[in-house]
Amino acid sequence: MHIVIVCDYGEVNGGAAKVAVLSARGLADAGIAVTYVCSIAPVSALLNHPRITVHCLKLESVWEKRNPLVAAAQGIWNRRARRALEAILDSLPDETVVHFHQWTKALSPSVLLAPLRRGFPALASLHDYFIVCPNGAYYLFPAAAPCRLAPMSARCIAANCDRCSYLHKLVRVIRQWATRAAIGRCGETLRSLSVSPFADSVVAPFMLPSGDRFVVRSPVETAREPPVPADRNAEFLFIGRLTEEKGVRLLAQVANQAGLPLTVVGDGPLLDELKRIGGAVRCTGWLDSPALAGVFKRARALVFPSTWYETGGLVVLEALARGIPVIVSRTTAPVDFVDDGVNGYVIDSNDRAALLARMQSLLDDSVAARMGAEAYHRYWTNPQTPEVHTRNLLAVYRRLLSEHRLCAGERLSAAQS
């Protein structure tokens, strides 16, 4: 078996790239030969492994292009990227699976067709909703609300839902047509893999019929240590990109008005605004792993108030693994792990009163202690470790190769008869 992992980035700079890099490393550690293809340097040191071959195409992100027309053309259909990937695949053995993680920043949907020349089975991980939705988030950014339109319907195309502008939306619509055409040409040779049951349920009504879909949860790197004594801590914690759809502004306002200490870890457009709140709200920017571990050890609860259909939310699992209670929005993937009132709370997004009530409830030491113990026990009963992730991926790859061999045998028999 040989696995090709395709991702725009070679370094860990976001959820999709993190899963791509960690899965490459996990597969290599399990004895599998891996080819990692990225378009944008630098390349993570985690990919320095004797069983991993790295090809960096040294392309630019569409957001770095000075000419907007050139950027749009590359984002819609990058022929150079497809040809480069085809050349890499030409040298690989027949028992190869191509696994796409991210292709919207530089590679474009053209690369989805590259495995066809060799007839390799392929898999696309859905870290977002770009497989069906033009803006990738299935979210109405100007209204700061989840979308409920059918992607690529007339109402969808007319909606000014993009984070940037309606002109950007139109370019993304054209790219979505290109994506749909590529998926249609691939047929059942390209399958989808969601990173959570929740995300799969969101995308399922809009997927083109192309065989079975798979769900493999993303890996959590947290090592098992004694649980954090959440009931002895004071700080509420937010970790993530500081953007409107993450719900962090409302969280900061609620915490400040109630005098509840809140540590905000992350960066983004709202950072300066959140810093100005001051008072009970402390902003740290992004932290390295040792510093972040220290912040977790001081946490009473982690709050995940996102207002969009989050596909993963690994930070919630990292909190649960440490025995830290969580408060999560109902429209996010972490609801798969939270039993309301047992190991955390589930609330409606943008519900100020519910958010305040749940944060105040966790000020009760007995409640924080009970929920923290449940969080720790439930997570480690079924941990989402890199080793578990690797085993689950290998099961999917073996199934794809088995089906591929069966189809090839049927075609050969039909040709000989």
C-alpha positions in Angstrom: 0.0 0.0 0.0 1.2 3.5 -0.9 -0.6 6.6 0.3 -0.4 10.0 -1.3 -1.5 12.9 0.9 -2.3 16.2 -1.0 -2.6 19.5 0.9 -2.1 23.1 0.0 0.3 23.6 2.9 3.4 21.7 4.0 3.4 23.2 7.5 0.8 23.0 10.3 -1.0 26.4 10.1 -4.6 25.3 10.5 -6.9 22.3 11.1 -6.7 20.7 7.6 -3.0 21.0 7.4 -2.5 19.7 10.9 -4.5 16.6 10.2 -2.7 16.1 6.8 0.7 16.3 8.4 -0.2 14.2 11.5 -1.8 11.5 9.4 1.2 11.3 7.1 3.5 10.9 10.2 1.1 8.3 11.8 1.0 6.3 8.6 4.7 6.3 8.2 5.2 5.3 11.8 2.9 2.4 11.1 5.1 1.2 8.3 3.2 2.7 5.3 5.0 4.5 2.5 3.7 8.0 2.1 4.1 10.7 -0.6 3.2 14.1 0.7 2.4 16.7 -2.0 2.0 20.3 -1.0 1.9 23.5 -3.0 3.1 26.1 -0.5 6.3 26.0 1.5 7.7 25.7 4.2 7.5 22.0 5.1 6.9 20.8 8.6 9.8 18.9 10.4 7.2 16.3 11.2 7.4 15.1 7.6 11.1 14.3 8.0 10.7 10.5 8.1 12.4 7.8 6.0 9.0 6.5 4.8 7.7 10.0 3.7 8.7 11.5 0.4 7.8 15.2 0.2 7.1 17.1 -3.1 6.6 20.8 -2.7 5.2 22.4 -5.9 6.3 25.9 -4.7 3.1 27.6 -5.8 1.7 30.8 -4.4 -1.6 31.1 -2.5 -4.3 32.9 -4.5 -4.3 35.4 -1.7 -0.7 36.3 -2.4 -1.3 37.1 -6.1 -1.1 40.8 -6.9 -3.3 40.5 -10.0 -6.8 39.5 -9.0 -7.6 38.1 -12.4 -4.6 35.7 -12.2 -5.6 34.8 -8.6 -9.2 34.0 -9.7 -8.0 31.9 -12.7 -5.6 29.9 -10.5 -8.3 29.4 -7.9 -10.8 28.2 -10.4 -8.6 25.8 -12.3 -4.9 25.4 -11.9 -3.7 23.2 -14.8 -0.1 23.4 -13.7 -0.9 21.9 -10.3 -2.8 19.0 -12.0 0.0 18.2 -14.4 2.5 18.3 -11.6 0.5 15.9 -9.4 -0.1 13.6 -12.4 3.7 13.4 -13.0 4.2 12.4 -9.3 1.5 9.8 -9.5 3.0 8.3 -12.7 5.9 6.8 -10.7 3.9 5.2 -7.9 2.8 1.5 -7.6 -0.6 0.3 -8.5 -1.7 -0.2 -4.8 -1.9 3.6 -4.3 -4.6 5.7 -2.7 -4.7 9.5 -3.1 -6.0 11.4 -0.2 -6.9 15.1 -0.7 -7.1 17.3 2.4 -7.0 20.9 1.1 -6.9 22.3 -2.4 -8.6 25.7 -2.4 -5.6 28.0 -1.6 -3.3 27.1 -4.5 -4.0 23.7 -6.1 -7.6 24.3 -7.2 -10.2 21.5 -8.0 -8.2 20.5 -11.0 -6.1 18.2 -8.9 -9.1 16.0 -8.1 -8.8 14.7 -11.7 -5.1 13.7 -11.4 -5.7 10.2 -10.0 -7.8 9.3 -13.0 -4.9 8.9 -15.4 -3.5 6.0 -13.3 -6.9 4.8 -12.2 -6.1 5.3 -8.5 -8.9 5.4 -5.9 -9.1 8.8 -4.2 -10.5 10.2 -1.0 -11.4 13.9 -0.1 -11.4 14.9 3.6 -14.1 17.5 4.3 -12.4 19.8 6.8 -14.8 22.5 5.6 -17.8 22.6 3.1 -16.0 23.6 0.0 -16.9 20.3 -1.6 -20.5 21.7 -1.9 -20.6 25.3 -0.7 -19.0 28.3 -2.6 -17.7 30.1 0.5 -16.7 26.9 2.2 -18.3 27.6 5.5 -22.0 27.2 4.7 -22.4 30.5 6.5 -23.9 33.9 5.9 -21.0 36.1 6.9 -22.7 39.5 6.7 -25.6 38.2 8.8 -23.3 36.3 11.1 -25.6 33.3 10.9 -25.5 29.7 9.5 -26.8 29.3 6.0 -29.9 27.2 5.3 -30.0 27.6 1.5 -29.3 24.7 -0.9 -25.7 25.3 -2.1 -25.5 26.4 -5.8 -29.3 27.0 -6.0 -30.5 30.3 -7.5 -31.0 31.8 -4.1 -27.5 30.7 -3.0 -25.9 32.2 -6.0 -27.8 35.5 -5.5 -26.9 35.7 -1.8 -24.2 38.1 -0.7 -22.8 35.6 1.9 -19.0 35.9 1.3 -16.6 37.1 4.0 -15.0 39.5 1.5 -17.5 40.7 -1.2 -20.1 39.6 -3.7 -17.4 39.7 -6.4 -15.4 37.1 -4.5 -18.6 35.1 -4.1 -19.1 35.0 -7.9 -15.5 33.8 -8.4 -16.2 31.1 -5.8 -19.4 30.1 -7.6 -17.4 29.6 -10.8 -14.9 27.5 -8.9 -17.8 25.5 -7.4 -19.1 24.7 -10.9 -15.6 23.5 -11.7 -15.5 21.4 -8.5 -18.8 19.8 -9.3 -17.7 19.0 -12.8 -14.5 17.4 -11.5 -16.4 15.3 -9.0 -18.8 14.2 -11.7 -15.9 13.0 -13.9 -14.3 11.1 -11.0 -17.5 9.3 -10.2 -17.1 6.5 -7.6 -13.3 6.7 -7.8 -13.5 9.7 -5.5 -15.1 9.2 -2.1 -15.6 11.7 0.7 -14.4 11.5 4.3 -16.0 13.7 7.0 -14.1 14.5 10.2 -17.2 14.1 12.3 -20.7 12.6 12.1 -22.1 16.1 12.6 -20.3 17.5 9.6 -21.3 14.5 7.5 -25.0 15.2 8.4 -24.6 18.8 7.3 -23.1 18.0 3.9 -25.0 14.8 3.1 -28.1 16.3 1.5 -26.0 18.2 -1.0 -23.4 15.6 -2.0 -23.4 14.2 -5.6 -24.0 10.5 -5.6 -20.5 9.0 -5.7 -20.5 5.9 -3.6 -20.2 5.5 0.2 -19.1 8.3 2.4 -16.7 7.7 5.4 -16.3 9.3 8.8 -12.9 9.3 10.5 -12.4 11.7 13.4 -9.3 13.9 13.4 -6.4 13.0 15.7 -5.9 14.6 19.1 -2.3 14.8 20.2 -3.0 15.2 23.9 -1.1 12.6 26.0 -2.9 11.1 29.0 -1.9 12.9 32.2 -3.7 13.3 35.5 -6.9 15.4 35.1 -6.8 19.2 35.6 -8.5 20.2 38.9 -11.0 22.3 37.2 -13.0 23.0 40.4 -9.9 24.7 41.9 -9.4 27.0 38.9 -11.0 30.3 38.0 -10.4 31.0 34.3 -12.8 30.3 31.5 -10.9 29.7 28.3 -11.4 30.3 24.5 -9.0 29.0 21.9 -9.3 29.7 18.2 -9.3 32.2 15.4 -10.7 35.5 16.5 -13.4 36.0 13.9 -17.1 36.9 13.9 -18.3 33.3 13.3 -16.4 31.9 16.3 -18.7 33.7 18.7 -15.8 35.1 20.7 -17.1 38.7 20.8 -20.3 37.7 22.6 -18.3 35.5 25.0 -16.0 38.3 25.9 -18.9 40.7 26.5 -20.7 38.3 28.7 -17.5 37.4 30.7 -16.6 41.1 31.2 -20.1 42.2 32.2 -20.4 39.3 34.7 -16.8 39.7 36.0 -15.8 36.2 35.0 -12.1 35.8 34.1 -11.7 34.8 30.5 -8.4 34.0 28.7 -8.6 34.3 25.0 -5.9 32.4 23.0 -5.7 33.2 19.3 -5.4 35.9 16.7 -7.6 37.4 14.0 -9.5 40.5 13.0 -11.2 40.9 16.4 -8.0 40.8 18.5 -7.7 44.6 18.9 -11.4 45.0 19.8 -11.1 42.2 22.4 -8.0 43.8 23.9 -9.9 47.0 24.4 -12.5 45.3 26.5 -9.9 44.7 29.2 -11.3 44.0 32.7 -11.9 40.3 33.0 -10.8 39.5 29.5 -7.1 38.7 28.8 -5.8 38.1 25.3 -2.6 36.1 24.8 -2.4 35.7 21.0 -1.3 32.3 19.7 0.8 30.3 22.2 3.3 27.5 21.6 2.5 24.0 23.0 4.2 24.4 26.4 2.5 27.8 27.1 -0.9 26.4 25.9 -0.5 23.5 28.2 -0.1 25.9 31.1 -3.2 27.8 30.1 -5.2 24.5 30.1 -4.0 23.7 33.6 -5.5 27.0 34.9 -8.9 26.5 33.1 -12.2 26.0 34.9 -14.0 25.4 31.6 -13.5 25.8 27.9 -16.1 27.8 25.9 -16.7 27.0 22.3 -19.5 29.4 21.2 -19.1 29.2 17.4 -22.0 30.2 15.3 -21.1 28.3 12.1 -21.4 24.6 11.4 -17.9 23.7 12.8 -16.7 20.4 11.2 -14.3 19.4 13.9 -13.5 21.5 17.0 -10.4 19.6 18.2 -9.8 22.1 21.0 -12.9 20.8 22.7 -11.5 17.3 22.7 -8.2 18.5 24.0 -10.1 20.1 26.9 -12.2 17.0 27.6 -9.0 14.9 27.5 -7.6 17.0 30.3 -10.8 16.7 32.4 -12.0 20.3 31.7 -15.8 20.8 31.3 -16.9 22.5 28.1 -19.7 24.8 26.9 -20.4 24.3 23.2 -22.8 25.6 20.6 -25.4 23.3 19.3 -24.4 24.0 15.6 -20.9 22.5 16.0 -19.3 19.1 15.7 -18.3 18.8 19.4 -21.9 18.2 20.3 -21.2 14.6 19.3 -19.0 14.4 22.4 -21.0 16.5 25.0 -23.8 15.1 27.1 -25.6 18.2 28.2 -25.3 18.6 31.9 -22.9 15.7 32.3 -19.5 16.5 30.9 -20.4 20.0 29.7 -23.2 22.1 28.4 -24.8 22.5 25.0 -26.4 25.9 24.2 -27.8 27.7 21.2 -25.3 29.9 19.5 -25.7 33.7 20.1 -27.9 32.9 23.2 -26.4 35.5 25.7 -28.6 34.4 28.6 -27.9 30.7 28.2 -24.2 31.3 27.9 -24.1 33.4 31.1 -26.2 30.9 33.0 -24.0 28.0 32.1 -20.8 29.9 32.9 -22.3 30.8 36.3 -23.4 27.3 36.9 -19.8 26.1 36.5 -18.8 28.5 39.4 -20.2 25.8 41.7 -17.2 23.7 42.7 -19.2 20.5 42.9 -20.6 21.0 39.4 -17.1 21.8 37.9 -15.6 18.8 39.7 -18.3 16.4 38.6 -18.3 17.5 35.0 -14.5 17.5 34.9 -14.4 13.9 36.1 -17.0 12.9 33.5 -15.2 14.7 30.8 -11.9 12.9 31.6 -13.5 9.4 32.0 -15.6 9.6 28.8 -12.8 10.9 26.6 -10.3 8.3 27.7 -12.9 5.5 27.3 -12.8 6.2 23.6 -9.7 8.4 22.9 -9.1 10.1 19.5 -5.4 9.5 19.6 -3.1 9.6 16.5 -2.8 5.8 16.7 -6.6 5.4 16.6 -6.8 7.8 13.7 -4.2 5.9 11.8 -6.0 2.5 12.3 -9.3 4.0 11.2 -7.6 5.5 8.1 -6.0 2.3 7.1 -9.3 0.5 7.3 -10.8 3.0 4.8 -7.8 2.7 2.5 -7.9 -1.1 2.5 -11.6 -1.0 1.7 -11.0 1.4 -1.2 -8.1 -0.8 -2.6 -10.2 -3.9 -2.2 -13.1 -2.4 -4.1 -10.7 -1.1 -6.7 -9.2 -4.5 -7.3 -12.7 -6.0 -7.5 -13.8 -3.5 -10.1 -10.6 -4.0 -12.1 -11.2 -7.8 -12.1 -14.7 -7.3 -13.3 -13.5 -5.1 -16.1 -10.9 -7.6 -17.1 -13.4 -10.5 -17.1 -15.9 -8.5 -19.2 -13.1 -7.7 -21.7 -12.1 -11.4 -22.0 -15.7 -12.7 -22.4 
